[in-house]
Amino acid sequence: MTKKKKNIISIIPAFVLIGLAIGVQTKKIYLHTAIGFSAGLLVYLFLKNKNSNS
């Protein structure tokens, strides 16, 4: 079997960009960018924990 690539850190900027895009549309850029960052951080920590257990 091949080793898994450990590139789940790239999920945080993806959530930030999604939050930024939503913020531009709703004119609340900082709020939605912060929400996107926190959601990306939570998903990253969850996936990091899940991958370390298996």
C-alpha positions as CSV (number, residue, x, y, z in Angstrom):
1,M,0.0,0.0,0.0
2,T,1.1,3.5,-0.6
3,K,1.3,6.1,2.1
4,K,-1.4,8.7,2.4
5,K,-0.4,12.2,1.5
6,K,-0.7,14.6,4.5
7,N,-2.1,17.6,2.7
8,I,-5.3,18.2,4.7
9,I,-3.8,21.6,5.8
10,S,-5.0,22.9,2.4
11,I,-8.6,22.6,3.6
12,I,-8.3,25.7,5.8
13,P,-7.7,28.2,2.9
14,A,-10.5,26.5,0.9
15,F,-13.0,27.3,3.7
16,V,-11.7,30.8,4.1
17,L,-12.2,31.5,0.3
18,I,-15.7,30.1,0.4
19,G,-16.5,32.3,3.4
20,L,-14.9,35.3,1.5
21,A,-17.1,34.6,-1.5
22,I,-20.2,34.4,0.6
23,G,-19.2,37.6,2.4
24,V,-18.7,39.5,-0.8
25,Q,-22.2,38.6,-1.9
26,T,-23.9,39.5,1.5
27,K,-21.6,42.5,2.2
28,K,-20.4,41.0,5.5
29,I,-16.9,40.1,4.4
30,Y,-15.1,39.9,7.7
31,L,-17.9,38.0,9.5
32,H,-18.1,35.2,6.8
33,T,-14.3,35.0,6.4
34,A,-14.0,34.5,10.2
35,I,-16.7,31.8,10.1
36,G,-15.0,30.1,7.2
37,F,-11.7,30.1,9.0
38,S,-13.1,28.7,12.1
39,A,-15.0,26.0,10.2
40,G,-11.9,25.1,8.2
41,L,-9.9,24.9,11.4
42,L,-12.5,22.6,13.0
43,V,-12.6,20.3,10.0
44,Y,-8.8,20.2,9.9
45,L,-8.5,19.3,13.5
46,F,-11.3,16.6,13.1
47,L,-9.6,15.1,10.1
48,K,-6.1,15.2,11.7
49,N,-7.5,13.4,14.8
50,K,-9.3,10.8,12.6
51,N,-6.2,10.1,10.5
52,S,-3.9,9.8,13.5
53,N,-6.1,7.1,15.0
54,S,-6.1,4.9,11.9
